[in-house]
Amino acid sequence: MPSKPLRSVVASVESRTKMHRRPVLAKQVEALARKYAAMETTGEPFGTVVIAEMGQKLKERGKDIIFCAESIISTRAPDIVIEETQRNLREMAQGQEAPFLGLPELRRSICDRFQGLYGERVDWRDEVIVTSGSMQAEYYLMAALINPGDEVIVPVPSFFFDIPVKLARGRCVYLRLQASDNYHHDERRFEKLITKKTKLITLCNPHNPTGRVLTSEELAGIAELATKHDLFVMHDQVYERIVFDGRPYTPMVKFAREIGDRLISISSFSKLFNMINYRLGYAIGPPEVIRGMEMVQAFSSMGIPSLLQKGAVPALNRDFEDKHILATIARLQRARDYAVERLGGLEGVTMMKPEGTNLLLIDISSFGMTSMEFCKYLLREAGVACAPGVAYHAEGHVRISLGSERSEEAIDKIATAIQKLKARGQGPTA
Protein backbone atom coordinates (compact mmCIF):
# COMPACT_ATOMS: atom_id res chain seq x y z
CA MET A 1 0.00 0.00 0.00
CA PRO A 2 1.19 3.60 -0.41
CA SER A 3 4.05 4.26 1.98
CA LYS A 4 3.95 6.88 4.70
CA PRO A 5 6.74 8.82 2.98
CA LEU A 6 4.66 9.03 -0.21
CA ARG A 7 1.59 10.20 1.69
CA SER A 8 3.82 12.77 3.36
CA VAL A 9 5.05 13.91 -0.04
CA VAL A 10 1.49 14.45 -1.24
CA ALA A 11 0.65 16.39 1.93
CA SER A 12 3.82 18.42 1.50
CA VAL A 13 2.89 19.20 -2.09
CA GLU A 14 -0.52 20.45 -0.97
CA SER A 15 1.06 22.58 1.73
CA ARG A 16 3.71 24.08 -0.54
CA THR A 17 1.21 24.73 -3.30
CA LYS A 18 -0.65 27.01 -0.92
CA MET A 19 2.59 28.84 -0.09
CA HIS A 20 4.06 29.13 -3.59
CA ARG A 21 2.63 30.45 -6.82
CA ARG A 22 3.90 27.45 -8.74
CA PRO A 23 3.33 23.77 -7.85
CA VAL A 24 6.38 21.71 -6.92
CA LEU A 25 5.78 18.64 -9.06
CA ALA A 26 5.07 18.46 -12.77
CA LYS A 27 1.32 18.14 -13.32
CA GLN A 28 1.47 14.59 -14.66
CA VAL A 29 3.64 13.42 -11.76
CA GLU A 30 1.48 15.14 -9.15
CA ALA A 31 -1.65 13.55 -10.66
CA LEU A 32 -0.03 10.12 -10.44
CA ALA A 33 1.15 10.74 -6.86
CA ARG A 34 -2.37 11.70 -5.76
CA LYS A 35 -3.81 8.56 -7.32
CA TYR A 36 -1.10 6.46 -5.72
CA ALA A 37 -1.79 7.96 -2.29
CA ALA A 38 -5.45 6.90 -2.55
CA MET A 39 -4.63 3.50 -4.02
CA GLU A 40 -5.36 1.52 -0.85
CA THR A 41 -9.02 2.44 -1.27
CA THR A 42 -9.46 2.89 -5.02
CA GLY A 43 -7.05 0.28 -6.39
CA GLU A 44 -5.81 2.73 -8.99
CA PRO A 45 -3.33 2.83 -10.59
CA PHE A 46 -1.78 -0.40 -9.25
CA GLY A 47 -3.87 -1.94 -6.50
CA THR A 48 -2.10 -5.24 -7.12
CA VAL A 49 0.85 -4.06 -5.04
CA VAL A 50 -1.50 -2.95 -2.24
CA ILE A 51 -3.02 -6.43 -1.96
CA ALA A 52 0.41 -8.07 -2.19
CA GLU A 53 1.77 -5.87 0.60
CA MET A 54 -1.31 -6.48 2.75
CA GLY A 55 -0.77 -10.20 2.23
CA GLN A 56 2.88 -9.91 3.21
CA LYS A 57 1.98 -8.15 6.45
CA LEU A 58 -0.55 -10.86 7.29
CA LYS A 59 2.09 -13.49 6.57
CA GLU A 60 4.53 -11.76 8.90
CA ARG A 61 1.88 -12.01 11.62
CA GLY A 62 1.68 -15.78 11.13
CA LYS A 63 -1.25 -16.10 8.71
CA ASP A 64 -0.83 -18.55 5.82
CA ILE A 65 -1.09 -16.54 2.59
CA ILE A 66 -0.96 -17.76 -1.01
CA PHE A 67 0.18 -15.03 -3.40
CA CYS A 68 -1.67 -14.92 -6.72
CA ALA A 69 -1.77 -11.16 -7.23
CA GLU A 70 1.44 -10.37 -9.08
CA SER A 71 2.00 -12.16 -12.37
CA ILE A 72 4.82 -14.41 -11.24
CA ILE A 73 5.02 -17.91 -12.67
CA SER A 74 8.02 -18.77 -10.51
CA THR A 75 10.86 -16.93 -8.78
CA ARG A 76 13.34 -19.75 -9.40
CA ALA A 77 15.68 -18.68 -12.16
CA PRO A 78 17.11 -21.52 -14.29
CA ASP A 79 20.18 -23.25 -12.89
CA ILE A 80 22.20 -22.46 -16.02
CA VAL A 81 21.52 -18.76 -15.45
CA ILE A 82 22.58 -18.89 -11.79
CA GLU A 83 25.70 -20.89 -12.67
CA GLU A 84 26.71 -18.46 -15.43
CA THR A 85 26.17 -15.51 -13.08
CA GLN A 86 28.26 -17.09 -10.35
CA ARG A 87 31.01 -18.10 -12.78
CA ASN A 88 31.45 -14.52 -13.97
CA LEU A 89 30.88 -12.76 -10.65
CA ARG A 90 34.45 -11.83 -9.74
CA GLU A 91 35.59 -10.90 -13.25
CA MET A 92 32.57 -8.80 -14.20
CA ALA A 93 32.11 -7.17 -10.80
CA GLN A 94 35.55 -5.64 -11.31
CA GLY A 95 35.31 -5.04 -15.04
CA GLN A 96 33.96 -2.34 -17.30
CA GLU A 97 30.37 -1.23 -17.54
CA ALA A 98 28.30 -2.54 -20.44
CA PRO A 99 27.48 -0.14 -23.29
CA PHE A 100 24.26 1.83 -22.87
CA LEU A 101 22.51 -0.40 -25.41
CA GLY A 102 23.51 -3.51 -23.50
CA LEU A 103 26.19 -6.21 -23.44
CA PRO A 104 27.07 -7.10 -27.06
CA GLU A 105 26.99 -10.84 -26.31
CA LEU A 106 23.45 -10.62 -24.94
CA ARG A 107 22.26 -8.40 -27.78
CA ARG A 108 23.61 -10.88 -30.33
CA SER A 109 21.86 -13.73 -28.53
CA ILE A 110 18.56 -11.81 -28.45
CA CYS A 111 18.79 -11.11 -32.18
CA ASP A 112 19.76 -14.70 -33.04
CA ARG A 113 16.80 -15.96 -31.02
CA PHE A 114 14.42 -13.52 -32.68
CA GLN A 115 15.51 -14.58 -36.14
CA GLY A 116 15.42 -18.27 -35.25
CA LEU A 117 11.92 -18.10 -33.81
CA TYR A 118 10.25 -15.54 -36.06
CA GLY A 119 12.35 -15.43 -39.21
CA GLU A 120 13.12 -11.73 -38.96
CA ARG A 121 16.73 -10.59 -39.05
CA VAL A 122 17.69 -7.97 -36.44
CA ASP A 123 20.97 -6.05 -36.38
CA TRP A 124 22.38 -6.37 -32.86
CA ARG A 125 24.40 -3.19 -33.29
CA ASP A 126 21.54 -0.69 -33.50
CA GLU A 127 18.15 -2.45 -33.43
CA VAL A 128 18.00 -3.81 -29.86
CA ILE A 129 18.38 -2.27 -26.40
CA VAL A 130 18.58 -4.12 -23.07
CA THR A 131 16.59 -2.53 -20.24
CA SER A 132 15.67 -3.15 -16.63
CA GLY A 133 12.55 -5.16 -17.40
CA SER A 134 9.90 -4.60 -20.05
CA MET A 135 8.30 -1.74 -18.09
CA GLN A 136 11.46 0.32 -18.36
CA ALA A 137 11.59 -0.38 -22.10
CA GLU A 138 8.02 0.88 -22.42
CA TYR A 139 8.79 4.00 -20.41
CA TYR A 140 11.89 4.71 -22.50
CA LEU A 141 9.89 4.21 -25.67
CA MET A 142 7.24 6.75 -24.66
CA ALA A 143 9.87 9.20 -23.47
CA ALA A 144 11.67 8.88 -26.81
CA LEU A 145 8.62 9.00 -29.09
CA ILE A 146 5.81 11.00 -27.51
CA ASN A 147 5.50 14.77 -27.69
CA PRO A 148 3.04 16.70 -25.50
CA GLY A 149 -0.42 16.22 -26.96
CA ASP A 150 0.44 13.14 -29.07
CA GLU A 151 -2.28 10.50 -28.83
CA VAL A 152 -1.73 6.83 -28.06
CA ILE A 153 -4.50 4.26 -28.54
CA VAL A 154 -4.58 1.85 -25.59
CA PRO A 155 -7.02 -1.07 -25.85
CA VAL A 156 -8.35 -1.96 -22.39
CA PRO A 157 -8.41 -4.05 -20.23
CA SER A 158 -4.64 -3.91 -20.30
CA PHE A 159 -1.47 -3.61 -18.33
CA PHE A 160 -0.81 0.03 -17.42
CA PHE A 161 0.73 1.17 -20.69
CA ASP A 162 -1.14 4.43 -20.18
CA ILE A 163 1.04 5.61 -17.30
CA PRO A 164 4.30 6.06 -19.26
CA VAL A 165 2.23 7.80 -21.95
CA LYS A 166 0.91 10.27 -19.41
CA LEU A 167 4.34 10.77 -17.86
CA ALA A 168 5.56 11.70 -21.35
CA ARG A 169 2.67 14.23 -21.49
CA GLY A 170 0.88 12.31 -24.18
CA ARG A 171 -2.85 11.66 -24.30
CA CYS A 172 -4.32 8.17 -23.92
CA VAL A 173 -7.26 7.24 -26.10
CA TYR A 174 -8.86 4.11 -24.65
CA LEU A 175 -10.52 1.43 -26.73
CA ARG A 176 -12.80 -0.70 -24.55
CA LEU A 177 -12.52 -4.36 -25.56
CA GLN A 178 -15.69 -6.39 -25.05
CA ALA A 179 -15.81 -9.62 -23.05
CA SER A 180 -18.90 -10.58 -25.04
CA ASP A 181 -16.71 -10.48 -28.16
CA ASN A 182 -13.87 -12.46 -26.57
CA TYR A 183 -11.86 -9.23 -26.29
CA HIS A 184 -11.53 -9.12 -30.08
CA HIS A 185 -9.19 -6.45 -31.49
CA ASP A 186 -11.29 -5.14 -34.37
CA GLU A 187 -9.25 -2.81 -36.60
CA ARG A 188 -12.43 -0.96 -37.60
CA ARG A 189 -12.95 0.14 -34.01
CA PHE A 190 -9.30 1.21 -33.78
CA GLU A 191 -9.59 3.26 -36.95
CA LYS A 192 -12.52 5.25 -35.59
CA LEU A 193 -10.23 6.57 -32.84
CA ILE A 194 -7.41 7.68 -35.12
CA THR A 195 -6.87 11.43 -35.52
CA LYS A 196 -4.10 13.62 -36.88
CA LYS A 197 -2.54 13.52 -33.41
CA THR A 198 -2.42 9.71 -33.13
CA LYS A 199 1.15 8.43 -33.04
CA LEU A 200 1.13 4.94 -31.58
CA ILE A 201 -1.02 1.88 -30.80
CA THR A 202 -0.19 -0.40 -27.88
CA LEU A 203 -0.74 -4.16 -28.06
CA CYS A 204 -0.23 -6.95 -25.56
CA ASN A 205 -0.17 -10.46 -27.01
CA PRO A 206 -0.61 -12.90 -25.33
CA HIS A 207 -2.83 -10.56 -23.42
CA ASN A 208 -2.59 -9.34 -19.84
CA PRO A 209 -4.98 -9.55 -17.98
CA THR A 210 -7.41 -11.68 -20.04
CA GLY A 211 -5.16 -14.48 -21.25
CA ARG A 212 -6.39 -13.92 -24.80
CA VAL A 213 -4.10 -14.80 -27.75
CA LEU A 214 -4.62 -12.55 -30.75
CA THR A 215 -5.12 -14.12 -34.18
CA SER A 216 -3.13 -13.46 -37.33
CA GLU A 217 -6.20 -11.75 -38.77
CA GLU A 218 -6.42 -9.29 -35.89
CA LEU A 219 -2.72 -8.46 -36.08
CA ALA A 220 -2.84 -8.11 -39.87
CA GLY A 221 -5.68 -5.60 -39.55
CA ILE A 222 -3.73 -3.48 -37.08
CA ALA A 223 -0.58 -3.69 -39.23
CA GLU A 224 -2.61 -2.41 -42.17
CA LEU A 225 -3.89 0.50 -40.05
CA ALA A 226 -0.36 1.40 -38.96
CA THR A 227 0.78 1.48 -42.57
CA LYS A 228 -2.23 3.43 -43.78
CA HIS A 229 -2.00 6.11 -41.09
CA ASP A 230 1.78 6.06 -40.51
CA LEU A 231 1.50 4.93 -36.88
CA PHE A 232 3.96 3.18 -34.59
CA VAL A 233 2.91 -0.06 -32.89
CA MET A 234 4.30 -1.19 -29.55
CA HIS A 235 3.91 -4.94 -29.13
CA ASP A 236 4.38 -6.11 -25.54
CA GLN A 237 5.08 -9.82 -25.92
CA VAL A 238 6.40 -10.72 -22.47
CA TYR A 239 4.18 -13.83 -22.51
CA GLU A 240 5.40 -14.91 -25.95
CA ARG A 241 5.13 -18.65 -26.65
CA ILE A 242 3.04 -19.28 -23.51
CA VAL A 243 -0.07 -20.50 -25.36
CA PHE A 244 -2.35 -23.47 -24.72
CA ASP A 245 -4.15 -26.27 -26.56
CA GLY A 246 -1.66 -26.30 -29.44
CA ARG A 247 -2.77 -22.81 -30.46
CA PRO A 248 -0.29 -20.95 -32.70
CA TYR A 249 1.41 -17.83 -31.39
CA THR A 250 1.80 -15.07 -33.95
CA PRO A 251 4.03 -12.10 -33.08
CA MET A 252 3.44 -8.73 -34.69
CA VAL A 253 6.83 -8.99 -36.39
CA LYS A 254 5.31 -11.54 -38.76
CA PHE A 255 3.86 -8.49 -40.51
CA ALA A 256 7.19 -6.67 -40.71
CA ARG A 257 6.92 -6.21 -44.47
CA GLU A 258 3.58 -4.46 -44.09
CA ILE A 259 4.36 -2.43 -41.00
CA GLY A 260 7.95 -1.58 -41.93
CA ASP A 261 9.95 0.52 -39.46
CA ARG A 262 6.94 1.33 -37.29
CA LEU A 263 7.11 -1.72 -34.98
CA ILE A 264 8.74 -1.94 -31.55
CA SER A 265 8.66 -5.42 -29.99
CA ILE A 266 9.22 -5.59 -26.23
CA SER A 267 9.90 -8.69 -24.16
CA SER A 268 11.32 -9.78 -20.83
CA PHE A 269 13.24 -12.53 -19.09
CA SER A 270 10.92 -12.39 -16.05
CA LYS A 271 7.91 -14.33 -17.35
CA LEU A 272 9.48 -16.71 -19.83
CA PHE A 273 12.53 -17.66 -17.76
CA ASN A 274 11.40 -16.93 -14.17
CA MET A 275 14.16 -14.31 -13.86
CA ILE A 276 12.08 -11.72 -12.04
CA ASN A 277 14.92 -10.71 -9.73
CA TYR A 278 17.24 -10.05 -12.67
CA ARG A 279 14.91 -7.30 -13.93
CA LEU A 280 15.96 -7.74 -17.55
CA GLY A 281 13.95 -6.82 -20.61
CA TYR A 282 14.62 -5.56 -24.09
CA ALA A 283 13.16 -3.75 -27.07
CA ILE A 284 13.67 -4.49 -30.74
CA GLY A 285 12.88 -1.76 -33.22
CA PRO A 286 14.10 0.54 -35.99
CA PRO A 287 17.52 2.16 -35.40
CA GLU A 288 16.15 5.68 -35.00
CA VAL A 289 13.75 4.62 -32.25
CA ILE A 290 16.35 2.48 -30.48
CA ARG A 291 18.76 5.43 -30.63
CA GLY A 292 16.14 7.61 -28.94
CA MET A 293 15.63 5.00 -26.22
CA GLU A 294 19.40 4.78 -25.79
CA MET A 295 19.51 8.52 -25.13
CA VAL A 296 16.92 8.19 -22.37
CA GLN A 297 18.75 5.25 -20.80
CA ALA A 298 22.17 6.90 -21.13
CA PHE A 299 21.10 9.95 -19.17
CA SER A 300 19.01 8.17 -16.55
CA SER A 301 20.19 4.74 -15.40
CA MET A 302 23.31 4.63 -17.65
CA GLY A 303 22.59 1.01 -18.48
CA ILE A 304 22.12 -2.39 -16.90
CA PRO A 305 24.71 -4.27 -14.77
CA SER A 306 26.99 -6.38 -16.98
CA LEU A 307 26.91 -9.32 -14.58
CA LEU A 308 23.14 -9.74 -14.85
CA GLN A 309 23.27 -9.47 -18.63
CA LYS A 310 26.04 -12.05 -18.85
CA GLY A 311 24.06 -14.45 -16.68
CA ALA A 312 21.05 -14.21 -18.98
CA VAL A 313 22.82 -15.38 -22.14
CA PRO A 314 22.46 -19.17 -21.57
CA ALA A 315 18.67 -18.81 -21.15
CA LEU A 316 18.44 -17.98 -24.85
CA ASN A 317 19.94 -21.29 -25.94
CA ARG A 318 17.25 -22.69 -28.24
CA ASP A 319 17.35 -26.28 -26.95
CA PHE A 320 17.12 -25.13 -23.35
CA GLU A 321 14.33 -22.66 -24.09
CA ASP A 322 12.23 -25.17 -26.01
CA LYS A 323 12.38 -27.72 -23.18
CA HIS A 324 11.75 -25.06 -20.56
CA ILE A 325 8.75 -23.66 -22.46
CA LEU A 326 7.17 -27.09 -22.98
CA ALA A 327 7.37 -27.83 -19.24
CA THR A 328 6.03 -24.37 -18.36
CA ILE A 329 3.09 -24.65 -20.75
CA ALA A 330 2.17 -28.11 -19.48
CA ARG A 331 2.13 -26.88 -15.87
CA LEU A 332 0.20 -23.72 -16.64
CA GLN A 333 -2.36 -25.46 -18.81
CA ARG A 334 -3.12 -27.93 -16.01
CA ALA A 335 -3.51 -25.01 -13.61
CA ARG A 336 -5.78 -23.18 -16.05
CA ASP A 337 -7.98 -26.23 -16.63
CA TYR A 338 -8.38 -26.81 -12.90
CA ALA A 339 -9.21 -23.16 -12.20
CA VAL A 340 -11.75 -22.86 -15.01
CA GLU A 341 -13.53 -26.06 -14.01
CA ARG A 342 -13.53 -25.22 -10.30
CA LEU A 343 -14.58 -21.57 -10.55
CA GLY A 344 -16.62 -21.75 -13.73
CA GLY A 345 -19.41 -23.64 -12.01
CA LEU A 346 -19.91 -21.06 -9.27
CA GLU A 347 -23.06 -18.97 -9.40
CA GLY A 348 -22.28 -15.33 -10.18
CA VAL A 349 -18.80 -15.97 -11.59
CA THR A 350 -18.11 -15.78 -15.33
CA MET A 351 -14.86 -15.86 -17.28
CA MET A 352 -13.21 -16.39 -20.61
CA LYS A 353 -11.09 -19.54 -20.75
CA PRO A 354 -7.51 -18.25 -21.09
CA GLU A 355 -5.77 -19.14 -24.34
CA GLY A 356 -2.32 -18.32 -22.97
CA THR A 357 -0.32 -16.60 -20.18
CA ASN A 358 -0.52 -17.59 -16.51
CA LEU A 359 -3.52 -15.35 -15.88
CA LEU A 360 -7.24 -15.86 -15.26
CA LEU A 361 -9.64 -12.91 -15.23
CA ILE A 362 -12.96 -13.62 -13.50
CA ASP A 363 -16.04 -11.39 -13.57
CA ILE A 364 -17.31 -10.81 -10.02
CA SER A 365 -19.50 -7.78 -10.77
CA SER A 366 -22.67 -9.64 -9.74
CA PHE A 367 -21.58 -9.61 -6.08
CA GLY A 368 -22.01 -5.86 -5.70
CA MET A 369 -18.45 -5.19 -4.56
CA THR A 370 -15.66 -3.27 -6.19
CA SER A 371 -12.73 -5.36 -7.34
CA MET A 372 -10.63 -3.88 -4.54
CA GLU A 373 -13.23 -4.82 -1.93
CA PHE A 374 -13.52 -8.32 -3.36
CA CYS A 375 -9.74 -8.83 -3.26
CA LYS A 376 -9.58 -7.67 0.35
CA TYR A 377 -12.36 -10.12 1.18
CA LEU A 378 -10.48 -12.99 -0.49
CA LEU A 379 -7.35 -12.04 1.43
CA ARG A 380 -9.16 -12.05 4.77
CA GLU A 381 -11.43 -15.04 4.19
CA ALA A 382 -9.36 -17.30 1.95
CA GLY A 383 -5.82 -16.18 2.66
CA VAL A 384 -5.26 -15.65 -1.08
CA ALA A 385 -3.87 -12.43 -2.53
CA CYS A 386 -5.39 -11.64 -5.95
CA ALA A 387 -5.21 -8.59 -8.21
CA PRO A 388 -8.09 -6.10 -8.46
CA GLY A 389 -9.35 -5.65 -12.01
CA VAL A 390 -9.50 -1.88 -11.60
CA ALA A 391 -5.70 -1.83 -11.81
CA TYR A 392 -6.03 -3.14 -15.38
CA HIS A 393 -9.03 -1.03 -16.47
CA ALA A 394 -11.28 -4.00 -15.69
CA GLU A 395 -13.41 -2.96 -12.72
CA GLY A 396 -15.78 -5.72 -11.65
CA HIS A 397 -13.12 -8.36 -12.29
CA VAL A 398 -10.37 -10.07 -10.33
CA ARG A 399 -7.13 -11.33 -11.89
CA ILE A 400 -5.64 -14.57 -10.57
CA SER A 401 -2.06 -15.58 -11.29
CA LEU A 402 -1.73 -19.33 -11.83
CA GLY A 403 1.10 -21.83 -11.93
CA SER A 404 2.64 -21.77 -8.47
CA GLU A 405 3.06 -24.97 -6.44
CA ARG A 406 -0.03 -24.01 -4.44
CA SER A 407 -2.14 -22.91 -7.39
CA GLU A 408 -4.87 -25.55 -7.01
CA GLU A 409 -5.04 -24.97 -3.27
CA ALA A 410 -5.49 -21.25 -3.92
CA ILE A 411 -8.33 -21.89 -6.36
CA ASP A 412 -10.07 -24.17 -3.84
CA LYS A 413 -9.81 -21.50 -1.17
CA ILE A 414 -11.17 -18.83 -3.52
CA ALA A 415 -14.09 -21.07 -4.49
CA THR A 416 -14.94 -21.73 -0.84
CA ALA A 417 -14.80 -18.03 0.01
CA ILE A 418 -17.15 -17.19 -2.88
CA GLN A 419 -19.60 -19.88 -1.77
CA LYS A 420 -19.56 -18.40 1.74
CA LEU A 421 -20.75 -15.08 0.32
CA LYS A 422 -23.87 -16.76 -1.00
CA ALA A 423 -24.44 -18.56 2.30
CA ARG A 424 -24.29 -15.23 4.10
CA GLY A 425 -26.84 -13.70 1.76
CA GLN A 426 -24.19 -11.72 -0.11
CA GLY A 427 -24.46 -13.76 -3.26
CA PRO A 428 -24.98 -12.53 -6.81
CA THR A 429 -27.41 -9.69 -7.23
CA ALA A 430 -30.25 -10.02 -9.69
Buried (B, 14 or more C-beta within 10 A) or exposed (E): BBEEEBBEBBEEBEEEBEEEEEEBBEEBBBEBBBBBBEBBEBBBBBBBBBBBBBBEEBBEEEEEBBBBBBBBBBEEBBEBBBEBBEEBEEEBEEEEEBBBBBBEBBBBBBBBBBEEBBEBEBEBEBBBBBBBBBBBBBBBBBBBBBEEEBBBBBBBBBBBBBBBBBBBBBBBBBBEBEBEEEBBBBBEBBBEBBEEEBBBBBBBBBBBBBBBBBBEEBBBBBBBBBBEBEBBBBBBBBBBBBBBEEEEBBBBBBBBEBBEEBBBBBBBBBBBBBBBEBBBBBBBBBEEBBBBBBBBBEEEEEBBBBBBBBBBBBBBBEEBBEEBBEEBBEBBBBBBBBBBEBBEEBEBBBBBBBBBBBBBBBBBBBBBBBBBBBBBBBBEBBBBBBBBBBBBBBBBBBBBBBBBEBBBBBBBBBBEBBEBBBEEEBBBEE
